[in-house]
Amino acid sequence: MTASVYNTPVRVTVTPALDYFEKCPKCGYPAEAVSTVRTYATGRVTTELVATCGMPCGWQSTT
């Protein structure tokens, strides 16, 4: 197998982050977040939290 096969996730799961209670730093409206979990063929697992404004002000943050 080539190195690129190991960098491709074999499973991606996106779920709402129900315990995310932050506010948008731009407009103060409650923010929403989703958690993206990627599992790779090597067994490596990465998690990414993406927060966005609940209103369409355009704010987004990735951690």
mmCIF file of the N, C-alpha and C atoms, coordinates in Angstrom:
data_MODEL
# 
_entry.id   MODEL 
# 
loop_
_atom_site.group_PDB 
_atom_site.id 
_atom_site.type_symbol 
_atom_site.label_atom_id 
_atom_site.label_alt_id 
_atom_site.label_comp_id 
_atom_site.label_asym_id 
_atom_site.label_entity_id 
_atom_site.label_seq_id 
_atom_site.pdbx_PDB_ins_code 
_atom_site.Cartn_x 
_atom_site.Cartn_y 
_atom_site.Cartn_z 
_atom_site.occupancy 
_atom_site.B_iso_or_equiv 
_atom_site.pdbx_formal_charge 
_atom_site.auth_seq_id 
_atom_site.auth_comp_id 
_atom_site.auth_asym_id 
_atom_site.auth_atom_id 
_atom_site.pdbx_PDB_model_num 
ATOM 1   N N  . MET A 1 1  ? 0.835   -1.183 0.000  1.00 0.00 ? 1  MET A N  1 
ATOM 2   C CA . MET A 1 1  ? 0.000   0.000  0.000  1.00 0.00 ? 1  MET A CA 1 
ATOM 3   C C  . MET A 1 1  ? 0.876   1.241  0.000  1.00 0.00 ? 1  MET A C  1 
ATOM 4   N N  . THR A 1 2  ? 0.374   2.261  -0.622 1.00 0.00 ? 2  THR A N  1 
ATOM 5   C CA . THR A 1 2  ? 1.134   3.499  -0.659 1.00 0.00 ? 2  THR A CA 1 
ATOM 6   C C  . THR A 1 2  ? 0.808   4.347  0.558  1.00 0.00 ? 2  THR A C  1 
ATOM 7   N N  . ALA A 1 3  ? 1.619   5.367  0.783  1.00 0.00 ? 3  ALA A N  1 
ATOM 8   C CA . ALA A 1 3  ? 1.424   6.244  1.939  1.00 0.00 ? 3  ALA A CA 1 
ATOM 9   C C  . ALA A 1 3  ? 0.090   6.970  1.870  1.00 0.00 ? 3  ALA A C  1 
ATOM 10  N N  . SER A 1 4  ? -0.403  7.274  0.663  1.00 0.00 ? 4  SER A N  1 
ATOM 11  C CA . SER A 1 4  ? -1.664  8.010  0.557  1.00 0.00 ? 4  SER A CA 1 
ATOM 12  C C  . SER A 1 4  ? -2.851  7.181  1.040  1.00 0.00 ? 4  SER A C  1 
ATOM 13  N N  . VAL A 1 5  ? -2.770  5.869  0.940  1.00 0.00 ? 5  VAL A N  1 
ATOM 14  C CA . VAL A 1 5  ? -3.843  5.009  1.432  1.00 0.00 ? 5  VAL A CA 1 
ATOM 15  C C  . VAL A 1 5  ? -3.940  5.135  2.954  1.00 0.00 ? 5  VAL A C  1 
ATOM 16  N N  . TYR A 1 6  ? -2.805  5.264  3.629  1.00 0.00 ? 6  TYR A N  1 
ATOM 17  C CA . TYR A 1 6  ? -2.802  5.388  5.086  1.00 0.00 ? 6  TYR A CA 1 
ATOM 18  C C  . TYR A 1 6  ? -3.309  6.760  5.541  1.00 0.00 ? 6  TYR A C  1 
ATOM 19  N N  . ASN A 1 7  ? -3.274  7.751  4.672  1.00 0.00 ? 7  ASN A N  1 
ATOM 20  C CA . ASN A 1 7  ? -3.742  9.092  5.019  1.00 0.00 ? 7  ASN A CA 1 
ATOM 21  C C  . ASN A 1 7  ? -5.210  9.302  4.699  1.00 0.00 ? 7  ASN A C  1 
ATOM 22  N N  . THR A 1 8  ? -5.864  8.301  4.131  1.00 0.00 ? 8  THR A N  1 
ATOM 23  C CA . THR A 1 8  ? -7.277  8.392  3.799  1.00 0.00 ? 8  THR A CA 1 
ATOM 24  C C  . THR A 1 8  ? -8.095  7.737  4.901  1.00 0.00 ? 8  THR A C  1 
ATOM 25  N N  . PRO A 1 9  ? -9.049  8.461  5.486  1.00 0.00 ? 9  PRO A N  1 
ATOM 26  C CA . PRO A 1 9  ? -9.857  7.844  6.542  1.00 0.00 ? 9  PRO A CA 1 
ATOM 27  C C  . PRO A 1 9  ? -10.692 6.691  6.010  1.00 0.00 ? 9  PRO A C  1 
ATOM 28  N N  . VAL A 1 10 ? -10.823 5.644  6.820  1.00 0.00 ? 10 VAL A N  1 
ATOM 29  C CA . VAL A 1 10 ? -11.683 4.520  6.449  1.00 0.00 ? 10 VAL A CA 1 
ATOM 30  C C  . VAL A 1 10 ? -13.074 4.699  7.047  1.00 0.00 ? 10 VAL A C  1 
ATOM 31  N N  . ARG A 1 11 ? -13.184 5.582  8.047  1.00 0.00 ? 11 ARG A N  1 
ATOM 32  C CA . ARG A 1 11 ? -14.485 5.880  8.651  1.00 0.00 ? 11 ARG A CA 1 
ATOM 33  C C  . ARG A 1 11 ? -14.476 7.333  9.116  1.00 0.00 ? 11 ARG A C  1 
ATOM 34  N N  . VAL A 1 12 ? -15.549 8.063  8.805  1.00 0.00 ? 12 VAL A N  1 
ATOM 35  C CA . VAL A 1 12 ? -15.730 9.438  9.267  1.00 0.00 ? 12 VAL A CA 1 
ATOM 36  C C  . VAL A 1 12 ? -17.107 9.532  9.915  1.00 0.00 ? 12 VAL A C  1 
ATOM 37  N N  . THR A 1 13 ? -17.128 10.002 11.159 1.00 0.00 ? 13 THR A N  1 
ATOM 38  C CA . THR A 1 13 ? -18.372 10.150 11.896 1.00 0.00 ? 13 THR A CA 1 
ATOM 39  C C  . THR A 1 13 ? -18.525 11.604 12.324 1.00 0.00 ? 13 THR A C  1 
ATOM 40  N N  . VAL A 1 14 ? -19.663 12.212 11.991 1.00 0.00 ? 14 VAL A N  1 
ATOM 41  C CA . VAL A 1 14 ? -19.945 13.597 12.374 1.00 0.00 ? 14 VAL A CA 1 
ATOM 42  C C  . VAL A 1 14 ? -21.165 13.586 13.287 1.00 0.00 ? 14 VAL A C  1 
ATOM 43  N N  . THR A 1 15 ? -20.998 14.145 14.497 1.00 0.00 ? 15 THR A N  1 
ATOM 44  C CA . THR A 1 15 ? -22.096 14.190 15.453 1.00 0.00 ? 15 THR A CA 1 
ATOM 45  C C  . THR A 1 15 ? -22.181 15.590 16.062 1.00 0.00 ? 15 THR A C  1 
ATOM 46  N N  . PRO A 1 16 ? -23.385 16.019 16.433 1.00 0.00 ? 16 PRO A N  1 
ATOM 47  C CA . PRO A 1 16 ? -23.506 17.319 17.092 1.00 0.00 ? 16 PRO A CA 1 
ATOM 48  C C  . PRO A 1 16 ? -22.853 17.280 18.475 1.00 0.00 ? 16 PRO A C  1 
ATOM 49  N N  . ALA A 1 17 ? -22.191 18.359 18.831 1.00 0.00 ? 17 ALA A N  1 
ATOM 50  C CA . ALA A 1 17 ? -21.594 18.480 20.162 1.00 0.00 ? 17 ALA A CA 1 
ATOM 51  C C  . ALA A 1 17 ? -22.659 19.076 21.079 1.00 0.00 ? 17 ALA A C  1 
ATOM 52  N N  . LEU A 1 18 ? -23.386 18.222 21.772 1.00 0.00 ? 18 LEU A N  1 
ATOM 53  C CA . LEU A 1 18 ? -24.517 18.666 22.574 1.00 0.00 ? 18 LEU A CA 1 
ATOM 54  C C  . LEU A 1 18 ? -24.099 19.395 23.847 1.00 0.00 ? 18 LEU A C  1 
ATOM 55  N N  . ASP A 1 19 ? -22.829 19.281 24.239 1.00 0.00 ? 19 ASP A N  1 
ATOM 56  C CA . ASP A 1 19 ? -22.358 19.948 25.451 1.00 0.00 ? 19 ASP A CA 1 
ATOM 57  C C  . ASP A 1 19 ? -21.527 21.197 25.132 1.00 0.00 ? 19 ASP A C  1 
ATOM 58  N N  . TYR A 1 20 ? -21.769 21.812 23.981 1.00 0.00 ? 20 TYR A N  1 
ATOM 59  C CA . TYR A 1 20 ? -21.048 23.016 23.576 1.00 0.00 ? 20 TYR A CA 1 
ATOM 60  C C  . TYR A 1 20 ? -21.934 24.219 23.881 1.00 0.00 ? 20 TYR A C  1 
ATOM 61  N N  . PHE A 1 21 ? -21.539 25.037 24.856 1.00 0.00 ? 21 PHE A N  1 
ATOM 62  C CA . PHE A 1 21 ? -22.381 26.131 25.329 1.00 0.00 ? 21 PHE A CA 1 
ATOM 63  C C  . PHE A 1 21 ? -21.708 27.497 25.168 1.00 0.00 ? 21 PHE A C  1 
ATOM 64  N N  . GLU A 1 22 ? -20.882 27.663 24.157 1.00 0.00 ? 22 GLU A N  1 
ATOM 65  C CA . GLU A 1 22 ? -20.195 28.931 23.939 1.00 0.00 ? 22 GLU A CA 1 
ATOM 66  C C  . GLU A 1 22 ? -21.077 29.903 23.157 1.00 0.00 ? 22 GLU A C  1 
ATOM 67  N N  . LYS A 1 23 ? -20.650 31.155 23.122 1.00 0.00 ? 23 LYS A N  1 
ATOM 68  C CA . LYS A 1 23 ? -21.342 32.172 22.326 1.00 0.00 ? 23 LYS A CA 1 
ATOM 69  C C  . LYS A 1 23 ? -20.426 32.632 21.212 1.00 0.00 ? 23 LYS A C  1 
ATOM 70  N N  . CYS A 1 24 ? -21.012 33.107 20.145 1.00 0.00 ? 24 CYS A N  1 
ATOM 71  C CA . CYS A 1 24 ? -20.258 33.629 19.012 1.00 0.00 ? 24 CYS A CA 1 
ATOM 72  C C  . CYS A 1 24 ? -19.492 34.871 19.462 1.00 0.00 ? 24 CYS A C  1 
ATOM 73  N N  . PRO A 1 25 ? -18.165 34.919 19.230 1.00 0.00 ? 25 PRO A N  1 
ATOM 74  C CA . PRO A 1 25 ? -17.405 36.089 19.635 1.00 0.00 ? 25 PRO A CA 1 
ATOM 75  C C  . PRO A 1 25 ? -17.683 37.325 18.766 1.00 0.00 ? 25 PRO A C  1 
ATOM 76  N N  . LYS A 1 26 ? -18.282 37.127 17.598 1.00 0.00 ? 26 LYS A N  1 
ATOM 77  C CA . LYS A 1 26 ? -18.589 38.255 16.717 1.00 0.00 ? 26 LYS A CA 1 
ATOM 78  C C  . LYS A 1 26 ? -19.898 38.941 17.074 1.00 0.00 ? 26 LYS A C  1 
ATOM 79  N N  . CYS A 1 27 ? -20.952 38.153 17.341 1.00 0.00 ? 27 CYS A N  1 
ATOM 80  C CA . CYS A 1 27 ? -22.267 38.762 17.543 1.00 0.00 ? 27 CYS A CA 1 
ATOM 81  C C  . CYS A 1 27 ? -22.919 38.404 18.876 1.00 0.00 ? 27 CYS A C  1 
ATOM 82  N N  . GLY A 1 28 ? -22.348 37.449 19.631 1.00 0.00 ? 28 GLY A N  1 
ATOM 83  C CA . GLY A 1 28 ? -22.885 37.088 20.930 1.00 0.00 ? 28 GLY A CA 1 
ATOM 84  C C  . GLY A 1 28 ? -24.013 36.070 20.912 1.00 0.00 ? 28 GLY A C  1 
ATOM 85  N N  . TYR A 1 29 ? -24.441 35.644 19.728 1.00 0.00 ? 29 TYR A N  1 
ATOM 86  C CA . TYR A 1 29 ? -25.506 34.652 19.615 1.00 0.00 ? 29 TYR A CA 1 
ATOM 87  C C  . TYR A 1 29 ? -24.950 33.283 20.012 1.00 0.00 ? 29 TYR A C  1 
ATOM 88  N N  . PRO A 1 30 ? -25.765 32.378 20.576 1.00 0.00 ? 30 PRO A N  1 
ATOM 89  C CA . PRO A 1 30 ? -25.267 31.044 20.929 1.00 0.00 ? 30 PRO A CA 1 
ATOM 90  C C  . PRO A 1 30 ? -24.670 30.318 19.710 1.00 0.00 ? 30 PRO A C  1 
ATOM 91  N N  . ALA A 1 31 ? -23.522 29.709 19.940 1.00 0.00 ? 31 ALA A N  1 
ATOM 92  C CA . ALA A 1 31 ? -22.828 28.976 18.876 1.00 0.00 ? 31 ALA A CA 1 
ATOM 93  C C  . ALA A 1 31 ? -23.273 27.517 18.865 1.00 0.00 ? 31 ALA A C  1 
ATOM 94  N N  . GLU A 1 32 ? -23.047 26.861 17.752 1.00 0.00 ? 32 GLU A N  1 
ATOM 95  C CA . GLU A 1 32 ? -23.322 25.438 17.577 1.00 0.00 ? 32 GLU A CA 1 
ATOM 96  C C  . GLU A 1 32 ? -22.012 24.757 17.207 1.00 0.00 ? 32 GLU A C  1 
ATOM 97  N N  . ALA A 1 33 ? -21.908 23.454 17.484 1.00 0.00 ? 33 ALA A N  1 
ATOM 98  C CA . ALA A 1 33 ? -20.673 22.743 17.159 1.00 0.00 ? 33 ALA A CA 1 
ATOM 99  C C  . ALA A 1 33 ? -20.973 21.312 16.747 1.00 0.00 ? 33 ALA A C  1 
ATOM 100 N N  . VAL A 1 34 ? -20.087 20.776 15.902 1.00 0.00 ? 34 VAL A N  1 
ATOM 101 C CA . VAL A 1 34 ? -20.126 19.368 15.523 1.00 0.00 ? 34 VAL A CA 1 
ATOM 102 C C  . VAL A 1 34 ? -18.740 18.774 15.739 1.00 0.00 ? 34 VAL A C  1 
ATOM 103 N N  . SER A 1 35 ? -18.713 17.506 16.082 1.00 0.00 ? 35 SER A N  1 
ATOM 104 C CA . SER A 1 35 ? -17.466 16.780 16.284 1.00 0.00 ? 35 SER A CA 1 
ATOM 105 C C  . SER A 1 35 ? -17.286 15.813 15.119 1.00 0.00 ? 35 SER A C  1 
ATOM 106 N N  . THR A 1 36 ? -16.132 15.889 14.471 1.00 0.00 ? 36 THR A N  1 
ATOM 107 C CA . THR A 1 36 ? -15.816 14.988 13.363 1.00 0.00 ? 36 THR A CA 1 
ATOM 108 C C  . THR A 1 36 ? -14.699 14.050 13.812 1.00 0.00 ? 36 THR A C  1 
ATOM 109 N N  . VAL A 1 37 ? -14.982 12.756 13.816 1.00 0.00 ? 37 VAL A N  1 
ATOM 110 C CA . VAL A 1 37 ? -13.996 11.739 14.209 1.00 0.00 ? 37 VAL A CA 1 
ATOM 111 C C  . VAL A 1 37 ? -13.610 10.970 12.959 1.00 0.00 ? 37 VAL A C  1 
ATOM 112 N N  . ARG A 1 38 ? -12.307 10.949 12.672 1.00 0.00 ? 38 ARG A N  1 
ATOM 113 C CA . ARG A 1 38 ? -11.786 10.218 11.506 1.00 0.00 ? 38 ARG A CA 1 
ATOM 114 C C  . ARG A 1 38 ? -10.939 9.052  11.986 1.00 0.00 ? 38 ARG A C  1 
ATOM 115 N N  . THR A 1 39 ? -11.231 7.849  11.468 1.00 0.00 ? 39 THR A N  1 
ATOM 116 C CA . THR A 1 39 ? -10.472 6.650  11.801 1.00 0.00 ? 39 THR A CA 1 
ATOM 117 C C  . THR A 1 39 ? -9.733  6.201  10.548 1.00 0.00 ? 39 THR A C  1 
ATOM 118 N N  . TYR A 1 40 ? -8.439  5.957  10.693 1.00 0.00 ? 40 TYR A N  1 
ATOM 119 C CA . TYR A 1 40 ? -7.585  5.584  9.561  1.00 0.00 ? 40 TYR A CA 1 
ATOM 120 C C  . TYR A 1 40 ? -7.254  4.094  9.607  1.00 0.00 ? 40 TYR A C  1 
ATOM 121 N N  . ALA A 1 41 ? -6.803  3.553  8.496  1.00 0.00 ? 41 ALA A N  1 
ATOM 122 C CA . ALA A 1 41 ? -6.482  2.131  8.380  1.00 0.00 ? 41 ALA A CA 1 
ATOM 123 C C  . ALA A 1 41 ? -5.393  1.716  9.362  1.00 0.00 ? 41 ALA A C  1 
ATOM 124 N N  . THR A 1 42 ? -4.548  2.637  9.752  1.00 0.00 ? 42 THR A N  1 
ATOM 125 C CA . THR A 1 42 ? -3.461  2.337  10.687 1.00 0.00 ? 42 THR A CA 1 
ATOM 126 C C  . THR A 1 42 ? -3.941  2.256  12.128 1.00 0.00 ? 42 THR A C  1 
ATOM 127 N N  . GLY A 1 43 ? -5.216  2.617  12.384 1.00 0.00 ? 43 GLY A N  1 
ATOM 128 C CA . GLY A 1 43 ? -5.750  2.633  13.739 1.00 0.00 ? 43 GLY A CA 1 
ATOM 129 C C  . GLY A 1 43 ? -5.718  4.016  14.362 1.00 0.00 ? 43 GLY A C  1 
ATOM 130 N N  . ARG A 1 44 ? -5.070  4.955  13.698 1.00 0.00 ? 44 ARG A N  1 
ATOM 131 C CA . ARG A 1 44 ? -5.003  6.329  14.205 1.00 0.00 ? 44 ARG A CA 1 
ATOM 132 C C  . ARG A 1 44 ? -6.387  6.956  14.140 1.00 0.00 ? 44 ARG A C  1 
ATOM 133 N N  . VAL A 1 45 ? -6.750  7.713  15.182 1.00 0.00 ? 45 VAL A N  1 
ATOM 134 C CA . VAL A 1 45 ? -8.045  8.383  15.256 1.00 0.00 ? 45 VAL A CA 1 
ATOM 135 C C  . VAL A 1 45 ? -7.797  9.857  15.524 1.00 0.00 ? 45 VAL A C  1 
ATOM 136 N N  . THR A 1 46 ? -8.439  10.730 14.748 1.00 0.00 ? 46 THR A N  1 
ATOM 137 C CA . THR A 1 46 ? -8.352  12.165 14.981 1.00 0.00 ? 46 THR A CA 1 
ATOM 138 C C  . THR A 1 46 ? -9.751  12.708 15.229 1.00 0.00 ? 46 THR A C  1 
ATOM 139 N N  . THR A 1 47 ? -9.832  13.734 16.060 1.00 0.00 ? 47 THR A N  1 
ATOM 140 C CA . THR A 1 47 ? -11.100 14.379 16.363 1.00 0.00 ? 47 THR A CA 1 
ATOM 141 C C  . THR A 1 47 ? -10.965 15.863 16.099 1.00 0.00 ? 47 THR A C  1 
ATOM 142 N N  . GLU A 1 48 ? -11.964 16.430 15.436 1.00 0.00 ? 48 GLU A N  1 
ATOM 143 C CA . GLU A 1 48 ? -11.972 17.853 15.117 1.00 0.00 ? 48 GLU A CA 1 
ATOM 144 C C  . GLU A 1 48 ? -13.309 18.435 15.562 1.00 0.00 ? 48 GLU A C  1 
ATOM 145 N N  . LEU A 1 49 ? -13.267 19.539 16.293 1.00 0.00 ? 49 LEU A N  1 
ATOM 146 C CA . LEU A 1 49 ? -14.479 20.222 16.725 1.00 0.00 ? 49 LEU A CA 1 
ATOM 147 C C  . LEU A 1 49 ? -14.622 21.489 15.890 1.00 0.00 ? 49 LEU A C  1 
ATOM 148 N N  . VAL A 1 50 ? -15.750 21.624 15.208 1.00 0.00 ? 50 VAL A N  1 
ATOM 149 C CA . VAL A 1 50 ? -16.013 22.801 14.381 1.00 0.00 ? 50 VAL A CA 1 
ATOM 150 C C  . VAL A 1 50 ? -17.199 23.542 14.982 1.00 0.00 ? 50 VAL A C  1 
ATOM 151 N N  . ALA A 1 51 ? -16.946 24.771 15.413 1.00 0.00 ? 51 ALA A N  1 
ATOM 152 C CA . ALA A 1 51 ? -17.991 25.602 15.993 1.00 0.00 ? 51 ALA A CA 1 
ATOM 153 C C  . ALA A 1 51 ? -18.375 26.692 15.000 1.00 0.00 ? 51 ALA A C  1 
ATOM 154 N N  . THR A 1 52 ? -19.663 26.981 14.919 1.00 0.00 ? 52 THR A N  1 
ATOM 155 C CA . THR A 1 52 ? -20.156 28.034 14.038 1.00 0.00 ? 52 THR A CA 1 
ATOM 156 C C  . THR A 1 52 ? -21.218 28.838 14.783 1.00 0.00 ? 52 THR A C  1 
ATOM 157 N N  . CYS A 1 53 ? -21.458 30.028 14.287 1.00 0.00 ? 53 CYS A N  1 
ATOM 158 C CA . CYS A 1 53 ? -22.496 30.878 14.865 1.00 0.00 ? 53 CYS A CA 1 
ATOM 159 C C  . CYS A 1 53 ? -23.855 30.286 14.527 1.00 0.00 ? 53 CYS A C  1 
ATOM 160 N N  . GLY A 1 54 ? -24.779 30.329 15.495 1.00 0.00 ? 54 GLY A N  1 
ATOM 161 C CA . GLY A 1 54 ? -26.134 29.847 15.252 1.00 0.00 ? 54 GLY A CA 1 
ATOM 162 C C  . GLY A 1 54 ? -26.901 30.747 14.308 1.00 0.00 ? 54 GLY A C  1 
ATOM 163 N N  . MET A 1 55 ? -26.442 31.963 14.133 1.00 0.00 ? 55 MET A N  1 
ATOM 164 C CA . MET A 1 55 ? -27.021 32.907 13.171 1.00 0.00 ? 55 MET A CA 1 
ATOM 165 C C  . MET A 1 55 ? -26.030 33.038 12.016 1.00 0.00 ? 55 MET A C  1 
ATOM 166 N N  . PRO A 1 56 ? -26.438 33.557 10.907 1.00 0.00 ? 56 PRO A N  1 
ATOM 167 C CA . PRO A 1 56 ? -25.543 33.602 9.735  1.00 0.00 ? 56 PRO A CA 1 
ATOM 168 C C  . PRO A 1 56 ? -24.557 34.779 9.726  1.00 0.00 ? 56 PRO A C  1 
ATOM 169 N N  . CYS A 1 57 ? -23.881 35.053 10.833 1.00 0.00 ? 57 CYS A N  1 
ATOM 170 C CA . CYS A 1 57 ? -22.903 36.151 10.825 1.00 0.00 ? 57 CYS A CA 1 
ATOM 171 C C  . CYS A 1 57 ? -21.591 35.723 10.157 1.00 0.00 ? 57 CYS A C  1 
ATOM 172 N N  . GLY A 1 58 ? -21.368 34.409 10.008 1.00 0.00 ? 58 GLY A N  1 
ATOM 173 C CA . GLY A 1 58 ? -20.199 33.936 9.284  1.00 0.00 ? 58 GLY A CA 1 
ATOM 174 C C  . GLY A 1 58 ? -19.063 33.428 10.157 1.00 0.00 ? 58 GLY A C  1 
ATOM 175 N N  . TRP A 1 59 ? -19.166 33.541 11.485 1.00 0.00 ? 59 TRP A N  1 
ATOM 176 C CA . TRP A 1 59 ? -18.077 33.097 12.348 1.00 0.00 ? 59 TRP A CA 1 
ATOM 177 C C  . TRP A 1 59 ? -17.976 31.586 12.355 1.00 0.00 ? 59 TRP A C  1 
ATOM 178 N N  . GLN A 1 60 ? -16.719 31.082 12.345 1.00 0.00 ? 60 GLN A N  1 
ATOM 179 C CA . GLN A 1 60 ? -16.466 29.644 12.412 1.00 0.00 ? 60 GLN A CA 1 
ATOM 180 C C  . GLN A 1 60 ? -15.109 29.437 13.057 1.00 0.00 ? 60 GLN A C  1 
ATOM 181 N N  . SER A 1 61 ? -14.994 28.398 13.863 1.00 0.00 ? 61 SER A N  1 
ATOM 182 C CA . SER A 1 61 ? -13.735 28.069 14.516 1.00 0.00 ? 61 SER A CA 1 
ATOM 183 C C  . SER A 1 61 ? -13.530 26.573 14.462 1.00 0.00 ? 61 SER A C  1 
ATOM 184 N N  . THR A 1 62 ? -12.280 26.153 14.225 1.00 0.00 ? 62 THR A N  1 
ATOM 185 C CA . THR A 1 62 ? -11.940 24.731 14.187 1.00 0.00 ? 62 THR A CA 1 
ATOM 186 C C  . THR A 1 62 ? -10.860 24.467 15.217 1.00 0.00 ? 62 THR A C  1 
ATOM 187 N N  . THR A 1 63 ? -11.092 23.432 16.047 1.00 0.00 ? 63 THR A N  1 
ATOM 188 C CA . THR A 1 63 ? -10.077 23.054 17.033 1.00 0.00 ? 63 THR A CA 1 
ATOM 189 C C  . THR A 1 63 ? -9.761  21.586 16.898 1.00 0.00 ? 63 THR A C  1 
# 
